Amino acid sequence: MGAVFRCLTCAAVVGLTVSCDQLTNPVTVSEQDQAASIEISVSGVVPWSQVSASLAPGFSLNGDGAVTKVLPTTALLTSQVLNAFGISGGIGLVQTSSNYQGTTTGGPSGTTTTSTQTNSSAPGTAPAAPTGVPAGAPTIPPAVSTGGTVGVDPVLQYQAARDLYEAVQLMNQEVQSAASFHCYVPFLVTLKLGVMLYRPNPGYTVHSQVAFFEQSPAPQGQQNNPPPTPLRQQPTPASAYSTQAAADNQCAQVSGVPRIVPILATDDIERTLESRAVESAAQIGLAVSAMVHGIGVLGGINNLNQTIESISGQDFNSRLSVVRQAENVLYVRIGASQQGSAGQALVGQNYDIATILLVPRSYLPDNASTLPDINVVTYDQFRDARNGTPLSARSNPAYVDQVDAVMQDLLRREAYRSQLKAWNLLTADAKQAVGEAVQNEITTAHYSDFMGSLGPDDKGGACGTAPGGMPAFLSTLPCKLGPSLWTRASTLLADNSFKSAILHLRRPRGIVIPDQTAMLDDDGKTKAQVLLQRVSGDSVSSLLATVGFTPKAGAAVKIPGQLSLDPVGHVLTIAFPTFAKFGVTKQTDLGATPTLDITQVSCPAEELCPSFTKVSLGVLLGTVPAQAAGGSPPAALPALAYSFTASGGTTLTPDGNGSATIGLTLGAVTDNTVSISVSGATIATVATGTITASGGTPQALPAPTAGVITLSQGASGAIALKVTNLTVGTPVTVTAQGNKVDATGKATPSAATTVQFTVVHS
């Protein structure tokens, strides 16, 4: 249970003292630059079409399951009351006493005795009346225990279950429908907001506004420091779009700022189990004393009232909330976390912010060679975590002190004494102008303009073209100080309430499918698939794949497939229903020239489609015998019918052209054919080898076709392959795949074997 700070407000009663102790100590400061720095960076930009399918949560919840999850018990409350009343009294009676004194004297006539008696009385004294809880008063009772349970109105429970079920279904659909805005191209943008603490446990929350603007490129050689201007003055004509966009020419008129949809990872809630107890007590005492005719009387009345209330439950605290504040502005709140030693205080860490960015289609004409950048601008404010009071931003004197510290560090060497003297003579306003000018160049990443503002180097050469409007003092600094000044002055950005970052939009990579034979792997029962190798690109959502063939009896058929691309492994998978449904069980059933045609469908205005040229590949059918009802299971694939190993080691050292030679040894091929392919590199040529056919007859090494070398039955010996496009750190895998062909012409692949090589530096 996290420690918290609370002062209990109690009713004031006679004789009751309330003390209030502060258990936790969050740190407070006077200005924002003493608490923390908030930094922003862009960690990812990807077209929405490439990731939307994988982000849908797919929660599984039915109606009966929803009933069990609603109306939970969230808190336990106990209240106990003790009331005791007592009366006491005492009487002190009059006290009396007697004192006898006697005197004896002797003389001639004999002894004489004299006695004296003295009587006295005093008022009685009453005993003290008892205090505190009267004897026999009840003690504080234990917590009340009920003998049964309290039920819930079933109508209310089912209504709550219905609401929960509908909410879950909407969550499942929300991701898919979030980006459905006509004439806007959606991108998934991920940002990082970093909280860099200057001291531990500052008791503040951070409130950041994050805005997105189009940033038009500046003319060559000119400074690009204007304020963001998101409006496009001249919309791109519709003729610049694809064929589909011609039908949507109204998209050319859509301009303005980008739009944001913050539906991804917008909340981070922490939960704390907590118990609180409040005890109040009031005691009333009355004492009466009297003296009546010497008799003392004392009476007392005593009353104690004590109440104890306790509650146990869960405290929830928002550590991160993201909402839309304006069309192009996110409102991000970074909450203080529950700290055992400081209560609610900021924690230094990175926060991931994900949002859908909808860019107007007019920003992205198809005939443009480059896409515009998006400028991300943030404004950060700190507020007291307890009362919400804003913390003052960095003051001008504090900023000037920081600028002065930059220059003092930079010019402390003896060689720069004159520059330091000139700097010390500047007014505070002039120093602030220098700092703001340098800070602006760093913010906009205009290094060439920054260097051009400095003076010549030791040889008299300028560092660049000087931009206009820069403070004259900068021209007194030699340009060799530029990198040091840029690095040291970047600290001025840390305590600035305004930050910026650049978000680079790019078109999807073009899709390239190398020429190869499409092996159609059909299980004969439910499905068939084709795996195409060495496919480059980011997404294949705009492609359509069909297998076309003419059966022996009937018209031509085209069967569409479902495409999925592994962009890391460069494997394109195309899934089809089993061709057995169309009477295809062997290769000849596909006709003379079966083809796999891959084309690009028309591209909607809401999507950036990659470049692609239609591909037609030959189809080779491979089937696995289906298990007949009540029959034996299908036979296993043939065992490996050849050996395949590396010769000369398994490391490759590329030459200056990124090429190397792979040594292989092949032997005992008993399959009808064996195909050798390479991944991670490209086969350039087949070097000389000593392959021999059965009987010792030399066999010529064939040239690769579509990146594959095919050898016939009986081949054995050494193979030397020259490969290119090698990359250090990327493994190169050589695969040998055997195939057996039966009397009907059906090809069945045998087990494959691979040899992997490591590419190393020379």
C-alpha positions in Angstrom: 0.0 0.0 0.0 1.5 3.3 -1.1 2.1 5.8 1.7 -0.1 8.9 1.3 -0.3 12.3 3.0 -3.6 13.3 4.5 -4.7 15.7 7.3 -7.8 14.6 9.1 -10.3 17.4 9.7 -12.0 16.7 13.1 -14.7 18.5 15.0 -13.3 20.6 17.8 -14.3 19.4 21.2 -13.2 20.3 24.7 -10.0 18.7 25.8 -9.3 17.2 22.2 -5.9 17.9 20.5 -5.5 17.1 16.8 -2.0 16.7 15.3 -1.3 16.5 11.6 1.9 14.8 10.4 3.2 15.0 6.8 4.3 11.5 5.9 5.5 12.2 2.3 7.5 15.1 0.8 7.1 15.8 -2.9 9.6 18.4 -4.2 8.4 21.8 -5.2 10.4 24.4 -7.2 9.8 28.0 -8.3 10.3 27.7 -12.1 9.8 25.0 -14.7 13.5 24.8 -15.6 14.3 23.5 -12.1 11.9 20.5 -12.3 12.4 18.6 -15.5 12.8 18.7 -19.2 10.2 17.2 -21.6 11.7 16.0 -24.9 9.8 14.7 -28.0 11.0 12.5 -30.8 9.4 10.5 -33.7 9.9 6.8 -33.3 7.8 5.5 -36.2 5.7 6.4 -39.2 4.0 3.7 -41.3 1.0 3.6 -43.6 -2.1 2.6 -41.7 -3.0 -0.1 -44.3 0.1 -2.1 -43.3 -0.7 -2.4 -39.6 -4.4 -1.9 -39.1 -5.3 -5.6 -39.4 -2.8 -6.6 -36.7 -4.0 -4.0 -34.2 -7.6 -5.1 -33.8 -7.9 -6.6 -30.3 -10.3 -9.4 -31.2 -11.7 -9.7 -27.6 -13.9 -12.7 -27.0 -16.9 -12.1 -24.8 -20.4 -13.4 -25.0 -23.5 -12.3 -23.1 -23.3 -14.8 -20.3 -19.7 -14.0 -19.7 -20.5 -10.3 -19.5 -23.0 -11.0 -16.7 -20.2 -12.4 -14.4 -18.0 -9.3 -14.9 -20.3 -6.4 -14.0 -21.2 -4.7 -10.7 -18.2 -5.8 -8.7 -17.6 -4.9 -5.0 -15.1 -2.0 -5.1 -15.0 -0.9 -1.5 -15.6 -2.1 2.1 -16.9 0.3 4.7 -17.1 -0.3 8.5 -18.6 2.1 11.1 -18.5 1.5 14.9 -19.9 3.7 17.7 -19.2 3.5 21.5 -21.3 5.5 23.9 -20.8 5.2 27.7 -22.5 7.3 30.4 -21.8 7.3 34.1 -22.7 9.3 37.3 -20.6 9.3 40.5 -21.0 11.0 43.9 -19.4 11.3 47.3 -20.3 12.7 50.8 -17.9 13.9 53.4 -19.5 13.9 56.9 -18.5 16.3 59.7 -15.4 15.0 61.5 -15.2 15.3 65.4 -12.3 14.6 67.8 -11.6 14.8 71.6 -8.3 15.7 73.3 -7.6 14.8 77.0 -4.7 16.3 78.9 -3.8 15.6 82.6 -1.2 17.3 85.1 0.0 15.7 88.5 1.8 17.8 91.2 3.2 16.7 94.7 3.4 18.7 98.0 3.5 18.4 101.8 -0.1 17.6 102.0 0.1 14.9 99.3 -0.2 14.5 95.4 -2.8 16.5 93.3 -3.9 15.5 89.8 -5.6 18.0 87.3 -7.2 16.9 83.9 -8.5 18.9 80.9 -10.8 17.7 77.9 -10.9 19.6 74.6 -13.6 18.8 71.9 -13.2 19.9 68.2 -15.1 19.4 64.8 -14.2 19.9 61.1 -16.2 19.8 57.8 -16.1 16.5 55.9 -14.1 16.0 52.7 -15.8 14.3 49.7 -13.8 11.6 47.9 -12.7 12.2 44.3 -15.3 11.2 41.7 -14.1 8.5 39.3 -13.1 9.5 35.8 -12.8 7.8 32.4 -15.1 5.1 31.1 -17.4 3.9 33.9 -16.8 0.5 35.3 -18.6 -2.1 33.4 -19.0 0.0 30.2 -19.0 -1.9 27.0 -15.7 -2.1 24.9 -15.5 -1.3 21.2 -17.3 -4.0 19.4 -15.7 -6.1 16.6 -16.7 -5.5 13.0 -20.2 -6.4 12.2 -20.6 -9.7 10.4 -23.7 -10.2 8.4 -25.2 -13.6 8.2 -26.1 -13.4 4.5 -25.3 -11.6 1.2 -26.9 -8.6 -0.4 -28.1 -9.4 -3.9 -28.2 -7.2 -7.1 -31.3 -6.4 -9.0 -31.2 -8.8 -11.9 -32.6 -6.3 -14.4 -29.8 -3.9 -13.4 -27.2 -6.6 -13.7 -28.3 -7.7 -17.2 -28.5 -4.1 -18.4 -24.9 -3.5 -17.2 -23.8 -6.8 -18.9 -25.4 -5.6 -22.1 -23.5 -2.3 -22.0 -20.3 -4.2 -21.3 -20.8 -6.5 -24.2 -21.6 -3.7 -26.6 -18.6 -1.7 -25.5 -16.3 -4.7 -26.1 -17.7 -5.2 -29.6 -17.2 -1.6 -30.4 -13.6 -1.8 -29.3 -13.1 -4.7 -31.7 -14.4 -2.6 -34.6 -12.9 0.8 -33.5 -9.5 0.2 -35.0 -10.8 -0.8 -38.4 -13.2 2.1 -38.8 -11.1 4.8 -37.2 -9.3 5.9 -40.4 -12.3 5.9 -42.7 -12.1 9.5 -43.8 -12.6 10.3 -47.5 -9.8 12.2 -49.1 -7.4 11.6 -46.2 -4.5 9.2 -46.2 -4.0 7.5 -42.8 -0.6 6.9 -41.2 0.3 5.3 -37.8 2.6 7.7 -36.0 4.4 6.8 -32.7 6.0 9.5 -30.6 8.1 9.4 -27.5 7.7 12.0 -24.8 10.7 11.7 -22.4 10.6 13.1 -18.9 14.1 14.0 -17.9 14.2 14.9 -14.2 16.6 17.5 -12.7 15.8 16.3 -9.2 14.0 13.3 -7.7 10.3 13.4 -6.9 9.0 16.7 -8.2 5.4 17.0 -7.2 4.0 18.0 -10.6 2.0 16.7 -13.6 2.9 17.5 -17.2 0.4 18.8 -19.7 1.6 18.8 -23.3 -0.1 20.0 -26.5 1.2 18.2 -29.6 0.3 19.8 -32.9 0.9 18.6 -36.5 1.5 20.9 -39.5 2.6 20.5 -43.1 6.1 21.8 -43.6 6.8 22.9 -47.1 10.4 22.6 -48.3 12.3 25.9 -48.4 14.0 27.1 -51.7 17.5 25.9 -52.2 20.0 27.9 -50.2 17.4 29.9 -48.3 16.6 29.8 -44.6 13.5 27.7 -43.7 12.4 29.3 -40.4 8.9 30.5 -41.1 6.0 29.7 -38.7 4.2 26.5 -39.7 1.7 27.2 -42.5 -0.5 24.1 -42.9 -2.8 25.6 -45.6 -1.9 24.6 -49.1 -2.6 27.7 -51.3 -2.6 25.9 -54.6 -4.3 22.5 -54.4 -2.7 19.8 -56.6 -5.0 19.2 -59.6 -6.8 15.9 -59.8 -4.9 15.0 -62.9 -1.8 14.4 -60.8 -3.5 11.4 -59.1 -4.0 7.8 -60.2 -7.0 6.6 -62.2 -9.1 6.2 -59.1 -8.3 9.7 -57.9 -9.6 11.1 -61.2 -13.1 9.9 -60.1 -12.4 11.6 -56.7 -11.3 15.0 -58.0 -13.0 16.6 -55.0 -10.0 15.4 -52.9 -7.8 17.9 -54.7 -9.9 20.6 -53.0 -9.4 19.2 -49.5 -6.7 21.2 -47.7 -6.0 22.5 -44.2 -4.2 20.9 -41.3 -3.8 17.1 -40.8 -6.4 15.4 -38.6 -5.6 13.2 -35.7 -7.5 10.2 -34.2 -6.0 9.2 -30.8 -7.5 5.8 -30.2 -4.3 3.8 -29.7 -2.8 3.3 -26.2 -4.3 6.5 -24.9 -4.4 5.7 -21.1 -2.1 4.3 -18.5 -3.8 3.7 -15.1 -2.0 2.6 -11.9 -4.0 1.0 -9.1 -3.2 1.3 -5.4 -4.8 -0.8 -2.6 -5.5 1.5 0.3 -7.2 1.6 3.7 -8.2 4.6 5.6 -9.5 4.9 9.2 -10.9 8.0 11.0 -11.4 7.9 14.8 -13.1 10.7 16.7 -13.8 10.9 20.4 -15.6 13.4 22.6 -15.8 13.3 26.4 -18.0 15.5 28.7 -17.3 15.7 32.4 -19.2 17.6 35.1 -18.1 17.9 38.8 -20.2 19.6 41.6 -18.9 20.2 45.1 -20.8 21.8 48.0 -20.6 22.4 51.8 -23.8 22.2 53.8 -23.6 22.7 57.5 -20.1 21.4 57.5 -20.9 18.4 55.3 -18.9 18.2 52.0 -20.8 16.9 49.0 -19.2 16.0 45.6 -21.0 14.7 42.5 -19.8 13.9 38.9 -21.3 13.0 35.5 -19.1 11.4 32.9 -20.0 10.7 29.2 -17.7 9.2 26.5 -18.7 9.1 22.8 -16.3 7.4 20.4 -16.7 6.7 16.6 -14.5 4.7 14.3 -15.1 4.5 10.6 -12.8 2.7 8.1 -12.9 2.0 4.4 -10.8 -0.3 2.3 -10.8 0.0 -1.5 -8.8 0.8 -4.6 -7.3 4.1 -5.6 -6.8 4.7 -9.3 -4.3 7.2 -10.7 -3.9 8.2 -14.3 -0.2 8.2 -15.3 -0.9 8.9 -19.0 -4.0 10.3 -20.8 -4.2 11.3 -24.5 -7.2 13.1 -26.0 -7.9 15.2 -29.0 -7.9 18.9 -28.2 -8.3 20.4 -31.7 -8.4 19.1 -35.3 -4.6 18.7 -35.4 -3.7 19.0 -31.7 -3.2 16.2 -29.1 -3.6 16.9 -25.4 -1.2 14.6 -23.4 -1.3 14.5 -19.7 1.5 12.8 -17.8 0.4 12.2 -14.3 2.3 12.0 -11.1 2.8 8.4 -9.8 2.2 7.3 -6.3 5.7 7.3 -4.7 6.2 5.7 -1.3 8.6 8.4 -0.2 7.1 11.4 -1.9 3.4 10.8 -2.5 2.4 11.9 -6.0 5.5 12.8 -7.9 6.8 12.7 -11.5 8.8 9.6 -12.6 11.6 10.1 -15.2 10.8 7.8 -18.1 9.8 7.6 -21.8 6.1 7.6 -22.7 5.0 6.1 -26.0 2.2 8.1 -27.8 0.5 6.5 -30.8 -2.0 8.2 -33.0 -3.6 7.9 -36.4 -2.5 10.9 -38.5 -4.9 11.7 -41.4 -3.0 13.6 -44.1 -5.1 15.4 -46.8 -4.7 13.7 -50.1 -3.8 17.0 -51.7 -0.5 16.9 -49.7 0.5 13.7 -51.6 0.2 14.0 -55.4 1.3 10.9 -57.2 3.5 12.8 -59.6 5.6 14.4 -56.7 9.1 13.0 -56.3 9.2 13.7 -52.6 6.4 14.0 -50.0 6.2 17.0 -47.6 7.4 16.6 -44.0 5.1 17.0 -41.1 6.3 19.4 -38.4 5.4 18.3 -34.9 5.3 21.2 -32.4 4.8 20.7 -28.6 4.0 23.1 -25.8 4.7 21.7 -22.3 3.4 23.0 -18.9 3.9 21.8 -15.4 1.1 21.9 -12.8 1.1 21.1 -9.1 0.0 17.5 -8.6 -2.1 18.5 -5.5 -3.9 21.7 -6.5 -3.3 22.1 -10.2 -1.5 25.5 -10.0 0.7 26.1 -13.1 4.4 26.3 -12.6 6.1 29.4 -13.9 8.0 28.9 -17.2 11.6 29.8 -17.5 12.1 33.5 -17.0 14.1 35.8 -19.3 16.8 36.4 -16.7 17.2 32.6 -16.2 17.4 32.1 -20.0 20.1 34.8 -20.3 22.1 33.2 -17.5 21.9 29.9 -19.4 23.1 31.6 -22.7 25.9 33.3 -20.8 27.0 29.9 -19.3 27.1 28.5 -22.9 29.4 31.3 -24.1 31.6 31.2 -20.9 32.2 27.5 -21.5 32.9 28.0 -25.2 35.3 31.0 -24.9 37.2 30.2 -21.8 40.4 29.4 -23.7 43.1 32.1 -23.9 42.8 32.2 -27.7 39.2 33.5 -27.4 39.9 36.3 -24.9 38.8 39.0 -27.3 35.5 37.3 -28.2 34.8 36.7 -24.5 35.5 40.3 -23.7 33.1 41.4 -26.4 30.5 39.0 -25.2 30.7 40.3 -21.6 30.0 43.8 -22.9 26.8 42.8 -24.5 23.5 43.8 -22.9 21.1 41.2 -21.6 18.8 41.7 -24.5 21.6 41.3 -27.0 22.7 38.0 -25.3 19.1 36.8 -25.4 18.9 37.6 -29.2 22.1 35.5 -29.8 20.8 32.6 -27.8 17.4 32.6 -29.6 19.0 32.8 -33.0 21.3 29.8 -32.3 18.4 27.9 -30.7 16.2 28.5 -33.7 18.8 27.1 -36.1 19.2 24.0 -33.9 15.4 23.5 -33.6 14.9 23.6 -37.4 18.1 21.5 -38.0 19.6 24.1 -40.4 23.2 23.4 -39.8 24.5 25.0 -43.0 22.7 28.3 -42.2 24.1 28.2 -38.7 27.7 27.6 -39.9 27.3 30.4 -42.4 26.5 32.9 -39.6 30.0 32.3 -38.1 33.2 34.0 -39.0 36.0 32.7 -41.2 38.3 30.0 -40.2 42.1 30.3 -39.6 42.8 30.2 -43.3 40.3 33.0 -44.1 37.7 30.7 -45.7 34.0 31.1 -44.9 32.1 28.1 -43.4 29.1 28.8 -45.6 26.7 31.4 -47.0 25.7 33.8 -44.3 21.9 34.1 -43.9 20.4 37.4 -43.2 19.1 38.7 -39.9 21.6 36.8 -37.7 23.2 38.7 -34.7 26.5 40.3 -35.6 28.3 38.8 -32.6 28.2 35.3 -34.2 30.3 36.5 -37.1 33.1 37.2 -34.6 33.4 33.5 -33.7 35.6 31.3 -35.9 33.6 28.7 -37.7 35.7 25.9 -36.2 33.8 26.5 -33.0 30.5 25.7 -34.9 30.2 22.0 -33.8 31.0 22.8 -30.2 28.6 25.7 -30.1 25.9 23.7 -31.7 26.3 20.9 -29.2 26.6 23.1 -26.1 23.8 25.4 -27.1 21.4 22.5 -27.6 21.0 22.5 -23.8 19.0 25.7 -24.3 16.3 23.7 -25.8 15.8 21.5 -22.8 14.0 24.1 -20.7 12.1 25.7 -23.5 8.3 25.2 -23.2 8.1 24.8 -27.0 9.7 21.8 -28.8 9.6 20.4 -32.3 10.4 17.4 -34.3 10.2 16.4 -38.0 8.0 13.6 -39.2 9.0 12.2 -42.6 6.4 10.8 -44.8 7.4 8.4 -47.5 5.8 6.3 -50.2 5.6 2.5 -49.8 8.5 0.7 -51.5 7.8 -0.6 -54.9 6.9 -4.3 -55.1 9.3 -6.5 -57.1 8.6 -10.3 -57.7 11.5 -12.1 -59.4 10.8 -14.5 -62.1 10.3 -18.1 -60.7 8.1 -21.1 -60.9 5.1 -21.0 -58.6 4.9 -24.3 -56.7 1.3 -24.8 -55.8 1.3 -26.9 -52.6 -2.2 -28.5 -52.3 -3.2 -30.7 -49.4 -6.1 -32.1 -51.4 -8.6 -31.4 -48.7 -9.0 -27.7 -47.7 -6.3 -25.4 -48.9 -3.4 -24.8 -51.3 -0.7 -22.2 -51.2 2.2 -20.7 -53.2 5.3 -19.4 -51.6 7.3 -16.9 -53.7 10.8 -16.0 -52.6 12.9 -12.8 -52.7 9.9 -10.5 -52.9 10.7 -6.9 -52.0 8.2 -4.3 -50.8 6.3 -3.1 -47.7 2.7 -4.1 -48.4 0.7 -6.1 -50.9 -2.8 -4.9 -49.9 -3.3 -3.4 -53.4 -2.4 -6.6 -55.3 -4.7 -9.3 -56.7 -3.4 -12.8 -57.4 -5.3 -15.4 -59.5 -4.4 -18.9 -60.9 -5.8 -19.3 -64.3 -6.2 -22.6 -66.1 -8.5 -24.5 -68.5 -9.8 -27.9 -67.3 -10.2 -30.7 -69.8 -14.0 -30.2 -69.8 -15.2 -26.6 -69.3 -14.4 -23.0 -69.8 -11.3 -21.2 -68.5 -11.2 -20.7 -64.7 -9.5 -18.0 -62.6 -9.2 -18.6 -58.8 -8.3 -15.7 -56.6 -6.0 -16.1 -53.6 -5.3 -14.2 -50.4 -1.8 -12.5 -50.2 0.4 -11.9 -47.2 4.0 -10.6 -47.3 6.8 -11.2 -44.8 8.9 -8.0 -45.5 11.8 -9.3 -43.4 12.0 -12.8 -44.9 10.9 -11.5 -48.3 8.4 -14.3 -48.7 5.0 -13.7 -50.4 2.4 -16.3 -49.4 -0.7 -16.7 -51.6 -3.4 -18.9 -50.1 -6.1 -20.7 -52.3 -8.9 -23.2 -51.6 -7.9 -26.7 -52.5 -7.9 -27.2 -56.3 -9.4 -30.7 -55.7 -12.8 -28.9 -55.6 -12.3 -28.1 -59.2 -11.3 -31.7 -60.2 -7.6 -30.9 -60.2 -5.5 -33.7 -58.7 -2.5 -33.8 -61.0 -0.5 -31.4 -63.2 -2.2 -32.4 -66.4 -5.6 -31.3 -64.9 -4.4 -27.7 -65.1 -4.1 -27.7 -68.8 -1.1 -26.8 -71.0 -0.2 -23.4 -69.6 -1.5 -22.7 -66.1 -0.4 -19.3 -64.9 -0.3 -17.3 -61.7 -1.1 -13.7 -62.5 -0.5 -10.9 -60.0 -1.9 -7.5 -60.8 -2.5 -4.2 -59.0 -6.1 -3.1 -58.5 -7.1 0.5 -58.8 -5.8 2.5 -55.8 -8.3 4.5 -53.7 -7.6 8.1 -52.8 -7.2 7.1 -49.2 -4.2 5.0 -49.8 -0.7 5.4 -51.2 -0.1 2.5 -53.5 3.4 1.2 -54.3 4.7 0.9 -57.9 4.2 -2.6 -59.4 4.3 -4.2 -62.8 2.1 -7.2 -63.6 3.7 -10.6 -63.2 2.7 -13.9 -64.8 4.4 -17.1 -63.4 4.2 -20.7 -64.5 2.4 -23.0 -62.0 3.7 -26.5 -60.9 1.2 -28.5 -58.9 2.4 -30.5 -55.9 -0.1 -32.5 -53.9 0.0 -34.6 -50.7 -2.3 -37.6 -50.8 -5.4 -37.1 -48.7 -6.3 -39.8 -46.1 -9.3 -41.8 -47.2 -12.1 -42.4 -44.7 -11.2 -45.5 -42.7 -7.9 -45.9 -44.6 -4.3 -45.6 -43.6 -2.6 -42.2 -43.1 -0.7 -40.8 -46.1 2.9 -42.0 -46.5 5.6 -39.8 -45.2 7.7 -37.7 -47.6 10.7 -39.5 -49.1 13.9 -39.4 -47.0 16.7 -37.1 -48.0 18.2 -38.7 -51.1 21.5 -36.7 -51.4 24.2 -35.1 -49.4 24.8 -31.4 -49.4 27.6 -29.7 -47.5 29.9 -26.7 -47.6 33.5 -26.9 -48.8 36.1 -24.4 -47.7 34.3 -23.0 -44.6 31.1 -21.3 -43.9 32.2 -17.6 -43.8 32.1 -15.3 -46.8 34.3 -12.2 -47.2 32.9 -9.9 -49.9 35.2 -8.0 -52.3 34.9 -4.4 -53.2 31.9 -5.2 -55.4 30.0 -7.0 -52.6 30.7 -10.4 -54.2 32.2 -13.7 -53.0 32.4 -17.4 -54.1 30.5 -20.1 -52.3 31.9 -23.7 -52.3 29.5 -26.6 -52.1 29.7 -30.4 -52.4 26.7 -32.3 -53.8 26.5 -36.1 -53.8 24.3 -39.2 -54.2 21.3 -37.5 -55.9 18.7 -40.2 -56.5 15.8 -37.9 -56.9 14.7 -37.0 -60.4 15.9 -33.4 -60.0 17.4 -31.2 -57.3 17.0 -27.4 -57.2 19.6 -25.1 -55.6 18.6 -21.6 -54.5 20.2 -18.9 -52.5 18.7 -16.4 -50.0 20.5 -13.4 -48.6 22.4 -12.9 -51.8 22.0 -13.1 -55.6 23.6 -15.8 -57.8 25.6 -13.9 -60.4 27.3 -16.8 -62.3 28.1 -20.5 -61.8 31.8 -20.9 -61.6 33.7 -24.0 -62.8 32.9 -27.3 -61.1 33.3 -31.0 -61.4 29.7 -32.2 -61.4 29.4 -35.6 -62.9 26.3 -37.6 -63.9 25.7 -41.3 -63.1 28.4 -43.5 -64.5 31.1 -40.8 -64.2 30.0 -38.8 -67.2 30.8 -35.1 -66.8 27.7 -32.9 -66.7 27.7 -29.2 -67.6 26.6 -26.8 -64.9 23.4 -25.1 -66.1 23.0 -21.3 -65.8 20.6 -20.2 -63.0 17.0 -19.6 -64.1 15.0 -17.1 -61.9 17.8 -17.5 -59.3 17.5 -21.3 -59.2 20.0 -24.0 -60.5 18.4 -27.3 -61.4 20.4 -30.5 -61.7 19.3 -33.9 -63.0 19.4 -37.3 -61.3 22.8 -38.8 -60.6 24.6 -35.4 -60.3 27.5 -35.2 -57.8 30.7 -33.3 -57.2 31.8 -29.8 -56.3 29.9 -26.6 -57.2 31.3 -23.0 -57.0 28.7 -20.2 -57.1 29.6 -16.6 -57.4 27.1 -14.5 -55.5 26.7 -10.7 -55.2 24.7 -8.2 -53.1 26.3 -9.5 -49.9 25.7 -7.5 -46.7 27.9 -7.9 -43.6 25.7 -9.3 -40.8 23.1 -10.8 -43.1 23.3 -14.6 -43.3 23.4 -16.3 -46.7 21.4 -19.6 -46.9 21.8 -22.1 -49.7 18.9 -24.6 -50.0 18.9 -27.8 -52.0 15.4 -29.2 -52.7 14.9 -32.6 -54.3 11.8 -33.7 -56.3 10.5 -37.1 -57.2 8.3 -37.5 -60.3 6.0 -40.6 -60.5 4.8 -42.3 -63.6 1.8 -39.9 -63.9 4.1 -36.9 -64.0 3.2 -35.8 -60.5 6.2 -34.2 -58.7 6.6 -34.7 -54.9 9.2 -32.7 -53.0 11.6 -34.7 -50.9 13.1 -33.3 -47.7 15.3 -30.2 -48.2 18.6 -29.4 -46.7 20.3 -26.1 -46.1 23.8 -24.7 -45.6 24.2 -21.3 -44.0 27.1 -18.9 -44.5 28.1 -15.9 -42.4 29.2 -12.7 -44.2 32.2 -11.0 -42.4 34.3 -7.9 -42.9 37.5 -8.3 -44.9 
